[in-house]
Amino acid sequence: MFAVGPGGDGVFRWDGTDAAGWTRIGDGAKRLHSGPAGLFATGTDDRLYRYEGRPGRWTLISEPGSDFAVSGAHVFRLAADRQSVTVWDGHGTSWTTIGGPAVRLYGGEPGLFATNPEAGWIFRYAGRPFAWDRVGTAGASFALTDRHLYGLTPERALVNRWLSDDPSAPWPPWTYAAGPAAELYGGPAGLFSTDPSRARLRVLTDSTNGRADQSWQDIGPAGAEVAVGREAVFVLTEDRSRILRWSADSGTWQHIGGPAQTLTAG
């Protein structure tokens, strides 16, 4: 778990115990990005830096971009003018162009996805420059868990799951997953959402037998930010004064720190 202090002052790492267990690892940042490729921070100069594993050790890897995403061993950048998608070459500030214009990037264990500016359709990167597969139409929100891509319909009335492993699925290859939501959040711990009022946070209960078994379970207040980790979901309270952790195993909340400006689950 990583967080930026109030006003962007300091980057901190939680050691996984209690609210006192935080270590300062950086001077400041605007936004954090994390995944198997590591921890990255958008600095106060809007450039991207990579954490080298020791407090105070950060390396510049990118000029400003409008969006960044981490998927597997790679970090991706949407250009500041949103006219190209690039992937970091793994050294210095060298990047390779892999796609054209986009609106937003979504990175996670299922891969890298991007929405296009024309119709808002969502595409998946096929692993080769300029090779993208269209996987769905426009949505109000998208989220990735450890295995699946979920999309919230434009009117926010339904959440659907992409049938990535079913080559016989009709177009569009999506199936119903859950009812109305305001925003989606995903990660290895599962799929979470805010309710239509944006006041409550819910988790999608496990389902193996079809639509009747799928439902949202209310777990607590939504807060200002939500970050989904491998075994838990983290919430920055509405006033950004506290960071709370909800365990998927125990179903209980723990106060682990705060105040903070923003956070990410590593």
Backbone hydrogen bonds, N-H to C=O, Kabsch-Sander energy under -0.5 kcal/mol:
donor,donor_aa,acceptor,acceptor_aa,energy
2,F,264,T,-2.6
3,A,12,F,-2.1
4,V,262,T,-2.5
5,G,10,G,-2.6
8,G,5,G,-1.9
9,D,6,P,-1.3
10,G,8,G,-1.0
10,G,27,D,-2.1
11,V,26,G,-2.1
12,F,3,A,-3.1
13,R,23,T,-2.7
14,W,1,M,-3.0
15,D,21,G,-3.0
21,G,18,D,-1.6
22,W,20,A,-1.6
23,T,13,R,-2.5
25,I,11,V,-3.1
26,G,11,V,-1.5
29,A,8,G,-1.1
30,K,42,T,-3.6
31,R,42,T,-1.1
33,H,40,F,-2.7
35,G,38,G,-1.2
37,A,72,G,-0.8
38,G,35,G,-2.2
40,F,33,H,-3.2
41,A,49,Y,-2.4
42,T,31,R,-2.8
43,G,41,A,-0.8
43,G,47,R,-3.0
46,D,43,G,-2.2
48,L,62,S,-1.6
49,Y,41,A,-2.4
50,R,59,T,-2.9
51,Y,39,L,-2.7
52,E,57,R,-2.8
56,G,25,I,-2.9
57,R,54,R,-2.6
58,W,56,G,-0.9
59,T,50,R,-2.4
61,I,48,L,-2.7
62,S,48,L,-1.5
65,G,46,D,-0.5
66,S,78,L,-2.1
67,D,78,L,-1.2
69,A,76,F,-1.9
71,S,74,H,-2.4
74,H,71,S,-2.0
76,F,69,A,-3.4
77,R,86,T,-2.7
78,L,67,D,-3.1
79,A,77,R,-0.6
79,A,84,S,-2.7
80,A,64,P,-0.6
82,R,79,A,-2.1
85,V,99,G,-2.0
86,T,77,R,-2.7
87,V,96,T,-2.4
88,W,75,V,-2.4
89,D,94,S,-2.8
94,S,91,H,-1.7
96,T,87,V,-2.5
98,I,85,V,-3.1
99,G,85,V,-1.6
102,A,82,R,-1.6
103,V,115,T,-2.9
104,R,115,T,-0.6
106,Y,113,F,-2.9
108,G,111,G,-1.4
111,G,108,G,-1.5
113,F,106,Y,-2.7
114,A,123,F,-2.2
115,T,104,R,-1.8
116,N,121,W,-2.4
120,G,116,N,-1.0
122,I,136,G,-1.6
123,F,114,A,-2.9
124,R,133,D,-2.9
125,Y,112,L,-2.6
126,A,131,A,-3.0
130,F,98,I,-3.4
131,A,128,R,-2.4
132,W,130,F,-0.7
133,D,124,R,-2.8
135,V,122,I,-2.4
136,G,122,I,-1.4
140,A,152,L,-2.5
141,S,152,L,-0.9
143,A,150,Y,-2.0
145,T,148,H,-2.5
146,D,187,G,-0.7
150,Y,143,A,-2.9
151,G,160,N,-2.7
152,L,141,S,-3.1
153,T,151,G,-0.5
153,T,158,L,-2.5
156,R,153,T,-2.7
159,V,178,A,-2.6
160,N,151,G,-2.9
161,R,175,T,-3.3
162,W,149,L,-2.8
163,L,173,P,-3.2
164,S,162,W,-1.7
166,D,163,L,-1.3
169,A,166,D,-1.8
174,W,172,P,-2.3
175,T,161,R,-2.3
177,A,159,V,-2.8
178,A,159,V,-1.9
181,A,156,R,-1.4
182,A,194,T,-2.4
183,E,194,T,-0.6
185,Y,192,F,-2.7
187,G,190,G,-1.2
189,A,229,G,-1.9
190,G,187,G,-2.2
192,F,185,Y,-3.3
193,S,202,R,-2.1
194,T,183,E,-1.7
195,D,200,R,-2.0
198,R,195,D,-2.8
201,L,220,G,-3.6
202,R,193,S,-3.2
203,V,217,Q,-2.1
204,L,191,L,-2.7
205,T,203,V,-0.6
205,T,215,S,-2.4
213,D,210,G,-1.4
214,Q,211,R,-1.6
217,Q,203,V,-2.6
218,D,216,W,-0.5
219,I,201,L,-3.0
220,G,201,L,-1.1
222,A,199,A,-2.1
224,A,236,L,-2.9
225,E,236,L,-1.3
227,A,234,F,-2.5
229,G,227,A,-0.5
229,G,232,A,-3.0
233,V,246,W,-2.1
234,F,227,A,-3.3
235,V,244,L,-2.6
236,L,225,E,-2.2
237,T,235,V,-0.7
237,T,242,R,-2.4
240,R,237,T,-2.6
243,I,257,G,-3.4
244,L,235,V,-2.9
245,R,254,Q,-2.8
246,W,233,V,-3.0
247,S,245,R,-0.5
247,S,252,T,-2.1
248,A,231,E,-1.8
251,G,247,S,-2.4
254,Q,245,R,-1.9
256,I,243,I,-2.6
256,I,254,Q,-0.6
257,G,243,I,-1.1
260,A,240,R,-1.9
261,Q,4,V,-3.4
262,T,4,V,-0.9
264,T,2,F,-2.3
266,G,264,T,-0.7
